[in-house]
Amino acid sequence: MTQYNDPFATGGSDPFAASSGAYSAGYGQPGVPAATKSKLAAGLLGIFLGGLGIHNFYLGYKGKALAQLLIAVLTIGFGLIVTSIWGLVEGIMILAGAIDKDASGAPLVG
């Protein structure tokens, strides 16, 4: 009977590991550009729905977006004033170009 040698247990590298350069872009497909996000859409989401962190969810900043959403909800709306100002400022910064990349580092277009 042939014994199976596990290539990963003997120091081999996992070809599907996240650190592997072959599958690091986009959905793991080499040569496929990452999805581009609209600067205008992100800015307008920040201005109109920024109090709930919607623009940060759109840009991939999940931690910051969740913080804004939880502040707004858990304070029964009183924190929505603070997070709305926060979102308004970030929306203006996005449209002005001070924030020009999404969470993955891809530039915002448009």
C-alpha positions in Angstrom: 0.0 0.0 0.0 1.3 3.4 -1.0 1.6 6.0 1.8 0.3 9.5 1.0 2.9 12.3 1.6 1.2 15.6 2.5 3.2 18.3 0.6 2.1 20.9 3.1 3.2 19.0 6.2 6.7 18.6 4.8 7.4 22.3 4.3 5.9 22.6 0.9 4.0 25.8 0.0 0.3 26.0 -0.3 -0.4 27.2 -3.9 -3.8 28.6 -2.8 -2.7 30.5 0.3 -3.6 34.2 0.5 0.1 35.1 0.6 0.7 33.5 -2.8 1.3 36.1 -5.4 -0.5 34.1 -8.1 -4.0 34.7 -6.7 -3.8 38.1 -5.0 -5.7 40.5 -7.3 -9.4 40.9 -7.7 -11.3 37.7 -7.2 -8.1 35.7 -7.3 -7.7 35.9 -11.0 -4.3 37.1 -12.3 -4.6 39.7 -14.9 -8.1 40.7 -14.0 -8.2 44.4 -12.8 -9.9 45.0 -9.4 -13.3 46.6 -9.6 -13.1 50.3 -9.8 -15.2 52.5 -7.6 -16.8 55.8 -8.6 -15.5 59.0 -6.8 -18.8 60.7 -7.5 -20.9 57.9 -6.1 -18.7 57.6 -3.0 -18.9 61.4 -2.4 -22.6 61.6 -2.8 -23.2 58.6 -0.6 -21.0 60.3 2.0 -23.0 63.5 1.8 -26.5 62.0 1.8 -26.1 58.7 3.7 -22.8 59.2 5.5 -24.4 59.3 8.9 -24.9 55.5 8.5 -21.5 54.9 7.0 -22.8 53.8 3.6 -20.0 55.5 1.7 -17.4 53.6 3.8 -19.2 50.3 3.2 -19.0 51.2 -0.6 -15.3 51.9 -0.4 -14.6 48.8 1.6 -13.7 50.4 5.0 -15.9 48.0 6.9 -14.6 48.8 10.4 -15.1 52.5 10.1 -18.5 52.0 8.4 -19.7 49.6 11.2 -18.6 52.1 13.8 -20.6 54.9 12.2 -23.6 52.6 11.9 -23.4 51.4 15.5 -23.0 54.9 16.8 -26.1 56.1 14.9 -28.2 53.1 15.9 -27.1 52.4 19.5 -27.6 56.0 20.6 -31.2 55.9 19.3 -30.5 58.5 16.7 -28.7 61.1 18.9 -25.3 60.0 17.6 -26.6 60.4 14.0 -25.9 64.1 14.3 -22.3 63.4 14.9 -22.0 60.7 12.3 -23.8 62.8 9.7 -21.3 65.6 10.1 -18.5 63.0 9.9 -20.1 61.6 6.7 -20.6 65.1 5.2 -17.0 66.0 5.8 -15.7 62.7 4.3 -18.1 63.1 1.3 -16.7 66.5 0.6 -13.1 65.2 1.1 -13.8 62.4 -1.5 -15.2 64.8 -4.0 -12.3 67.3 -3.4 -9.8 64.5 -3.9 -8.3 64.3 -0.4 -9.6 60.7 -0.2 -8.7 59.2 -3.5 -8.3 55.4 -2.8 -10.6 52.7 -1.6 -9.7 50.2 1.1 -7.8 48.0 -1.2 -5.7 50.9 -2.5 -7.3 51.1 -5.9 -7.8 54.7 -7.1 -11.3 56.1 -7.3 -12.3 57.0 -10.9 -14.5 59.8 -12.3 
